């Protein structure tokens, strides 16, 4: 299948290919050149679980204060 590059450098991936590969709107694709060919691969968009929670605890609170605020006073 062929597609034409637009003036903005955009190309439409043919529908049959999008369906076969499960490419949905918002899918991130990594592009690279390999041996004179353009290769696009679906990017791994799984979020790093540590990065997802980094910065949740407010820096001005101690751990004890945070636990008391979230769990209530200790016995």
C-alpha positions in Angstrom: 0.0 0.0 0.0 1.1 3.5 -0.7 0.6 6.8 1.0 1.6 10.3 0.1 3.6 12.6 2.3 1.8 16.0 2.9 3.4 19.4 2.8 3.5 19.3 6.6 5.4 16.0 6.6 2.3 13.9 7.6 1.2 10.6 6.2 -2.0 8.7 6.6 -1.6 5.0 7.5 -4.0 3.0 5.4 -7.1 1.8 7.3 -6.4 -1.9 6.7 -3.0 -1.6 8.3 -4.3 0.5 11.2 -7.0 -2.1 11.8 -4.6 -5.1 11.5 -2.1 -3.5 14.0 -4.7 -2.1 16.4 -3.6 1.5 15.8 -6.2 3.8 17.4 -6.3 7.6 17.6 -3.7 8.6 20.2 -1.5 5.6 19.7 2.1 6.7 20.1 4.5 5.4 17.3 8.3 5.5 17.5 9.9 6.2 14.1 13.5 5.4 13.1 15.5 4.9 9.9 16.9 1.4 9.4 19.0 0.6 6.3 17.3 3.4 4.3 13.8 2.4 5.4 11.4 4.2 7.7 10.3 1.9 10.5 7.4 2.7 12.9 6.8 0.7 16.0 4.0 1.2 18.5 5.6 2.8 21.6 5.5 1.0 24.9 3.1 3.4 26.8 3.0 1.4 30.1 3.6 4.0 32.8 6.4 3.4 35.2 4.7 2.6 38.5 7.4 4.4 40.5 7.2 7.5 38.3 3.4 7.5 38.7 3.5 8.0 42.4 6.7 10.1 42.7 5.8 13.4 44.3 2.5 12.4 45.9 3.6 13.0 49.4 4.0 16.7 50.2 7.6 17.6 51.0 6.8 19.8 54.0 5.2 16.9 55.9 7.0 14.2 57.8 6.0 10.6 57.2 4.4 10.4 60.6 2.3 13.6 59.9 1.3 12.2 56.5 0.2 8.9 58.0 -1.8 10.6 60.7 -3.5 12.8 58.1 -4.4 9.9 55.8 -5.1 7.2 58.4 -6.1 9.2 61.5 -4.3 9.4 64.9 -2.4 6.4 66.0 -3.6 4.6 69.1 
